[in-house]
Amino acid sequence: MTGRTESHAVEARLDPAGPFGGYLDVVEYLRREMALGRLREGDRLPSERRLSEMLGVARETLRQALRVLEGSGQIVVHRGSRGGATVQEAAPDQRLLLDAVVESTDKIMGLVEFRMVIESAAASYAAERRSEDDLAALRAAQNALASAATLNECRHSDTEFHLALAKACGNEEIYRAVEEARVKMFDSIDVLGFDFLRDSSLNAHERILEAIRAGDGELAAAEMRTHLAVTRTEFGQVILAQQTRHE
């Protein structure tokens, strides 16, 4: 279990877009934030009153959503005046999840190919439009990845880099597409025990960052395509191993 992060720090990382029509919308939003690493194991959620205000829902709607997440093992709720909800690492039925992922091979590989198209374009635009703040955010993500000690920390730092790059491209639609593709892909692939290759990603990110810093859009796009082509190969090998194991 990682150290507990207090609710005020967690609140600063959340930016709910809403509107949320019911408790299932709230469940989907909170799970998305977990998948993107903005909610992490050990994080203490804001109080019911504050979180319901942030999401624009009634407290009973929020309670229903929290009960669903508690039932799936993704949060634990402590009762009492000093209680509250804390994010957990869920422990779902791995066998069922593995079967589902193996059956979704084409979809997963399609998402990788989609990322190659959309993120290479993002890298090209980022090289033309990035600000000094954007470069600082990319460097901070690189530093976090370099010091990451666990798979979760690697995944969070990797996400921060790719989303910082998408933000630097200055196109909200591209940013949303990059974010959505990462949620869909890693929500599935993580259950396969994918071994995140930190050094490989660090080196690839560094080449991308330097091309963006130099304002070379063509090179930045090429480096991103190369980076994600390696990712596609790695994912393919993991999925093939799982398919062989299940035969």
VOPAGU-2260 file (C-alpha; in pm, 1 decimal, decimal comma):
REM VOPAGU-2260
SITE   aa  ch    i         X         Y         Z
SITE  MET   A    0       0,0       0,0       0,0
SITE  THR   A    1     136,0     339,1     -93,3
SITE  GLY   A    2     137,1     636,4     138,9
SITE  ARG   A    3    -193,3     811,5     191,3
SITE  THR   A    4    -250,3    1132,3      -4,0
SITE  GLU   A    5    -486,6    1373,7     168,5
SITE  SER   A    6    -806,6    1487,8       2,1
SITE  HIS   A    7    -701,9    1850,5     -61,3
SITE  ALA   A    8    -407,4    1733,2    -273,2
SITE  VAL   A    9    -629,9    1485,4    -456,5
SITE  GLU   A   10    -890,2    1754,4    -525,1
SITE  ALA   A   11    -627,7    1966,3    -698,6
SITE  ARG   A   12    -567,0    1685,3    -950,9
SITE  LEU   A   13    -935,0    1641,9   -1041,2
SITE  ASP   A   14   -1114,0    1847,5   -1303,8
SITE  PRO   A   15   -1461,7    1699,0   -1357,1
SITE  ALA   A   16   -1622,7    1812,8   -1681,6
SITE  GLY   A   17   -1977,7    1684,3   -1618,6
SITE  PRO   A   18   -2265,2    1703,1   -1630,2
SITE  PHE   A   19   -2321,5    1376,3   -1448,0
SITE  GLY   A   20   -2670,2    1240,0   -1503,0
SITE  GLY   A   21   -2662,7     964,2   -1242,4
SITE  TYR   A   22   -2447,7     745,3   -1023,4
SITE  LEU   A   23   -2320,4     533,7   -1316,0
SITE  ASP   A   24   -2178,3     849,0   -1476,4
SITE  VAL   A   25   -1995,6     919,3   -1150,9
SITE  VAL   A   26   -1862,3     561,2   -1137,7
SITE  GLU   A   27   -1736,1     591,5   -1496,6
SITE  TYR   A   28   -1568,1     925,6   -1423,8
SITE  LEU   A   29   -1390,1     805,6   -1109,5
SITE  ARG   A   30   -1274,6     484,5   -1280,4
SITE  ARG   A   31   -1142,5     692,7   -1568,0
SITE  GLU   A   32    -944,4     908,8   -1327,6
SITE  MET   A   33    -800,0     591,7   -1172,6
SITE  ALA   A   34    -703,4     455,9   -1516,0
SITE  LEU   A   35    -528,9     783,7   -1602,9
SITE  GLY   A   36    -344,8     792,4   -1271,8
SITE  ARG   A   37    -503,7    1109,4   -1140,2
SITE  LEU   A   38    -653,5     893,9    -866,1
SITE  ARG   A   39    -398,9     655,8    -720,2
SITE  GLU   A   40    -378,7     386,8    -457,2
SITE  GLY   A   41    -381,8     551,9    -115,9
SITE  ASP   A   42    -551,4     871,9    -232,4
SITE  ARG   A   43    -821,6     995,4       3,5
SITE  LEU   A   44   -1121,8    1131,1    -187,4
SITE  PRO   A   45   -1269,8    1468,4     -92,4
SITE  SER   A   46   -1555,4    1458,5     157,7
SITE  GLU   A   47   -1900,9    1358,8      34,9
SITE  ARG   A   48   -2015,7    1718,6      58,7
SITE  ARG   A   49   -1720,3    1856,1    -135,8
SITE  LEU   A   50   -1708,6    1578,1    -397,0
SITE  SER   A   51   -2082,9    1602,0    -463,4
SITE  GLU   A   52   -2038,7    1978,4    -515,4
SITE  MET   A   53   -1748,5    1920,8    -755,1
SITE  LEU   A   54   -1947,5    1667,8    -957,8
SITE  GLY   A   55   -2275,0    1857,1    -940,8
SITE  VAL   A   56   -2473,2    1561,1    -808,1
SITE  ALA   A   57   -2681,6    1490,8    -500,1
SITE  ARG   A   58   -2502,9    1328,4    -207,5
SITE  GLU   A   59   -2721,9    1018,3    -238,0
SITE  THR   A   60   -2616,2     984,1    -603,4
SITE  LEU   A   61   -2253,0    1005,1    -494,8
SITE  ARG   A   62   -2311,6     746,9    -220,9
SITE  GLN   A   63   -2454,6     503,5    -476,9
SITE  ALA   A   64   -2145,0     548,0    -694,3
SITE  LEU   A   65   -1912,9     495,9    -398,8
SITE  ARG   A   66   -2097,8     176,3    -305,2
SITE  VAL   A   67   -2037,5      40,4    -657,1
SITE  LEU   A   68   -1666,2     125,3    -639,0
SITE  GLU   A   69   -1641,9     -22,8    -291,0
SITE  GLY   A   70   -1808,1    -341,3    -415,1
SITE  SER   A   71   -1554,7    -374,1    -696,5
SITE  GLY   A   72   -1266,0    -325,3    -452,6
SITE  GLN   A   73   -1151,3       5,2    -602,4
SITE  ILE   A   74   -1213,5     211,5    -289,8
SITE  VAL   A   75   -1255,3     139,6      79,2
SITE  VAL   A   76   -1491,6     354,7     283,5
SITE  HIS   A   77   -1412,2     419,9     649,6
SITE  ARG   A   78   -1704,5     528,1     863,1
SITE  GLY   A   79   -1708,8     791,1    1137,3
SITE  SER   A   80   -1620,8    1156,8    1171,4
SITE  ARG   A   81   -1264,7    1102,1    1048,3
SITE  GLY   A   82   -1362,2     849,9     785,0
SITE  GLY   A   83   -1391,8     880,6     409,3
SITE  ALA   A   84   -1319,3     694,3      86,6
SITE  THR   A   85    -966,9     585,6      -5,1
SITE  VAL   A   86    -857,2     449,2    -343,3
SITE  GLN   A   87    -742,0      86,8    -343,8
SITE  GLU   A   88    -577,4    -147,3    -589,5
SITE  ALA   A   89    -866,8    -367,3    -702,8
SITE  ALA   A   90    -807,8    -742,0    -722,9
SITE  PRO   A   91   -1048,3    -867,6    -991,7
SITE  ASP   A   92   -1069,5   -1224,7   -1121,3
SITE  GLN   A   93    -752,1   -1233,7   -1329,6
SITE  ARG   A   94    -852,4   -1543,5   -1527,7
SITE  LEU   A   95   -1173,2   -1384,2   -1653,3
SITE  LEU   A   96    -996,8   -1059,1   -1734,3
SITE  LEU   A   97    -720,5   -1237,5   -1924,2
SITE  ASP   A   98    -976,4   -1424,3   -2132,8
SITE  ALA   A   99   -1154,9   -1098,5   -2213,4
SITE  VAL   A  100    -831,9    -924,4   -2316,8
SITE  VAL   A  101    -718,0   -1212,6   -2536,7
SITE  GLU   A  102   -1055,3   -1201,8   -2712,2
SITE  SER   A  103   -1005,9    -824,3   -2764,4
SITE  THR   A  104    -666,6    -851,6   -2934,7
SITE  ASP   A  105    -778,3    -679,7   -3256,2
SITE  LYS   A  106    -932,0    -392,5   -3061,2
SITE  ILE   A  107    -618,8    -341,3   -2849,9
SITE  MET   A  108    -387,3    -346,8   -3150,0
SITE  GLY   A  109    -623,2    -110,8   -3330,2
SITE  LEU   A  110    -592,4     132,9   -3039,9
SITE  VAL   A  111    -213,2     120,0   -3067,9
SITE  GLU   A  112    -236,6     198,7   -3438,7
SITE  PHE   A  113    -479,4     483,5   -3363,8
SITE  ARG   A  114    -231,1     622,9   -3113,6
SITE  MET   A  115      45,4     607,4   -3376,1
SITE  VAL   A  116    -164,0     827,6   -3604,8
SITE  ILE   A  117    -302,9    1074,4   -3352,7
SITE  GLU   A  118       3,6    1110,3   -3127,2
SITE  SER   A  119     245,8    1156,9   -3415,3
SITE  ALA   A  120      25,2    1445,2   -3528,3
SITE  ALA   A  121      19,9    1577,9   -3172,0
SITE  ALA   A  122     400,0    1565,6   -3157,7
SITE  SER   A  123     428,5    1755,2   -3484,4
SITE  TYR   A  124     193,7    2031,9   -3368,8
SITE  ALA   A  125     360,4    2042,3   -3025,9
SITE  ALA   A  126     695,7    2114,9   -3191,8
SITE  GLU   A  127     538,7    2417,6   -3360,5
SITE  ARG   A  128     326,6    2546,7   -3072,5
SITE  ARG   A  129     486,6    2445,6   -2741,6
SITE  SER   A  130     550,1    2701,0   -2472,3
SITE  GLU   A  131     822,9    2702,2   -2209,1
SITE  ASP   A  132     564,4    2577,7   -1959,1
SITE  ASP   A  133     486,8    2286,4   -2190,4
SITE  LEU   A  134     855,3    2196,1   -2210,0
SITE  ALA   A  135     878,3    2214,6   -1831,0
SITE  ALA   A  136     580,9    1979,6   -1793,8
SITE  LEU   A  137     736,2    1729,2   -2034,8
SITE  ARG   A  138    1068,1    1745,7   -1847,9
SITE  ALA   A  139     891,5    1697,0   -1512,7
SITE  ALA   A  140     719,2    1384,9   -1647,6
SITE  GLN   A  141    1054,0    1254,0   -1769,4
SITE  ASN   A  142    1210,3    1311,5   -1428,3
SITE  ALA   A  143     920,3    1133,9   -1259,1
SITE  LEU   A  144     955,0     837,4   -1494,3
SITE  ALA   A  145    1329,3     819,7   -1429,6
SITE  SER   A  146    1269,2     793,3   -1054,2
SITE  ALA   A  147     965,7     561,6   -1074,2
SITE  ALA   A  148    1004,6     245,6    -867,5
SITE  THR   A  149     681,6      54,7    -940,8
SITE  LEU   A  150     465,8     -33,1   -1241,0
SITE  ASN   A  151     198,0     210,8   -1124,1
SITE  GLU   A  152     447,7     493,7   -1089,5
SITE  CYS   A  153     585,9     417,5   -1436,9
SITE  ARG   A  154     238,2     413,3   -1588,2
SITE  HIS   A  155     140,9     741,4   -1418,4
SITE  SER   A  156     458,6     917,1   -1531,8
SITE  ASP   A  157     424,5     780,4   -1884,2
SITE  THR   A  158      66,7     907,9   -1896,5
SITE  GLU   A  159     177,9    1249,3   -1770,9
SITE  PHE   A  160     432,7    1272,6   -2053,4
SITE  HIS   A  161     190,7    1177,5   -2329,3
SITE  LEU   A  162     -84,9    1403,5   -2197,5
SITE  ALA   A  163     158,2    1694,9   -2151,8
SITE  LEU   A  164     260,9    1648,8   -2514,7
SITE  ALA   A  165    -104,7    1636,7   -2624,2
SITE  LYS   A  166    -170,6    1957,3   -2430,1
SITE  ALA   A  167     130,0    2123,4   -2592,4
SITE  CYS   A  168     -16,8    2062,7   -2939,3
SITE  GLY   A  169    -285,5    2320,3   -2859,9
SITE  ASN   A  170    -579,6    2119,8   -2994,1
SITE  GLU   A  171    -843,8    2014,9   -2743,0
SITE  GLU   A  172    -990,5    1746,5   -2970,1
SITE  ILE   A  173    -651,5    1580,1   -3015,1
SITE  TYR   A  174    -593,4    1598,8   -2639,5
SITE  ARG   A  175    -923,0    1423,5   -2569,7
SITE  ALA   A  176    -850,2    1157,9   -2830,4
SITE  VAL   A  177    -509,7    1082,2   -2676,4
SITE  GLU   A  178    -659,4    1065,3   -2328,3
SITE  GLU   A  179    -944,7     837,9   -2434,6
SITE  ALA   A  180    -715,9     599,2   -2624,2
SITE  ARG   A  181    -489,5     558,4   -2321,1
SITE  VAL   A  182    -784,3     484,1   -2093,5
SITE  LYS   A  183    -923,0     218,2   -2325,5
SITE  MET   A  184    -589,0      54,4   -2395,6
SITE  PHE   A  185    -426,7      39,3   -2054,3
SITE  ASP   A  186    -746,1     -51,2   -1871,7
SITE  SER   A  187    -724,2    -378,7   -2065,2
SITE  ILE   A  188    -354,0    -438,2   -2117,6
SITE  ASP   A  189    -246,6    -391,0   -1755,3
SITE  VAL   A  190    -419,0    -716,1   -1652,6
SITE  LEU   A  191    -181,6    -907,1   -1880,4
SITE  GLY   A  192     111,4    -825,8   -1653,6
SITE  PHE   A  193     269,6    -605,3   -1920,4
SITE  ASP   A  194     627,7    -533,1   -1818,2
SITE  PHE   A  195     670,1    -158,4   -1860,9
SITE  LEU   A  196    1016,8    -100,6   -2011,0
SITE  ARG   A  197    1114,0     220,0   -1834,7
SITE  ASP   A  198    1454,5     270,4   -1992,3
SITE  SER   A  199    1319,1     213,0   -2342,2
SITE  SER   A  200    1039,7     464,3   -2284,8
SITE  LEU   A  201    1273,7     715,8   -2123,6
SITE  ASN   A  202    1504,3     708,7   -2425,9
SITE  ALA   A  203    1215,6     736,1   -2671,4
SITE  HIS   A  204    1056,9    1021,1   -2476,6
SITE  GLU   A  205    1389,7    1203,7   -2465,0
SITE  ARG   A  206    1423,6    1191,7   -2843,7
SITE  ILE   A  207    1067,1    1315,9   -2884,1
SITE  LEU   A  208    1121,3    1594,2   -2631,2
SITE  GLU   A  209    1440,0    1715,0   -2796,0
SITE  ALA   A  210    1268,8    1727,2   -3136,8
SITE  ILE   A  211     985,0    1930,2   -2984,2
SITE  ARG   A  212    1232,1    2159,8   -2809,4
SITE  ALA   A  213    1409,5    2213,5   -3143,0
SITE  GLY   A  214    1081,2    2291,0   -3317,9
SITE  ASP   A  215    1127,2    2001,7   -3562,8
SITE  GLY   A  216     772,3    1876,3   -3618,8
SITE  GLU   A  217     867,7    1616,5   -3880,2
SITE  LEU   A  218    1128,9    1458,5   -3653,6
SITE  ALA   A  219     900,7    1470,8   -3348,1
SITE  ALA   A  220     628,0    1286,7   -3541,3
SITE  ALA   A  221     875,9    1027,0   -3667,9
SITE  GLU   A  222    1015,0     964,9   -3319,9
SITE  MET   A  223     663,2     921,8   -3180,8
SITE  ARG   A  224     574,6     671,0   -3453,4
SITE  THR   A  225     891,0     476,0   -3376,6
SITE  HIS   A  226     815,8     480,2   -3003,1
SITE  LEU   A  227     462,2     348,9   -3050,2
SITE  ALA   A  228     571,8      92,7   -3308,9
SITE  VAL   A  229     793,3     -58,9   -3038,8
SITE  THR   A  230     497,5     -49,8   -2799,8
SITE  ARG   A  231     284,5    -231,9   -3057,8
SITE  THR   A  232     548,0    -503,9   -3091,2
SITE  GLU   A  233     576,0    -543,0   -2713,6
SITE  PHE   A  234     199,7    -565,5   -2669,8
SITE  GLY   A  235     176,4    -817,7   -2951,8
SITE  GLN   A  236     432,8   -1039,4   -2781,7
SITE  VAL   A  237     247,7   -1026,9   -2449,4
SITE  ILE   A  238     -87,5   -1107,0   -2609,8
SITE  LEU   A  239      64,4   -1392,4   -2812,9
SITE  ALA   A  240     210,9   -1540,0   -2493,1
SITE  GLN   A  241    -131,6   -1527,4   -2329,0
SITE  GLN   A  242    -299,2   -1687,1   -2629,3
SITE  THR   A  243     -43,5   -1968,2   -2628,2
SITE  ARG   A  244     -93,6   -2021,9   -2256,2
SITE  HIS   A  245    -470,3   -2054,2   -2304,9
SITE  GLU   A  246    -453,3   -2306,5   -2590,4
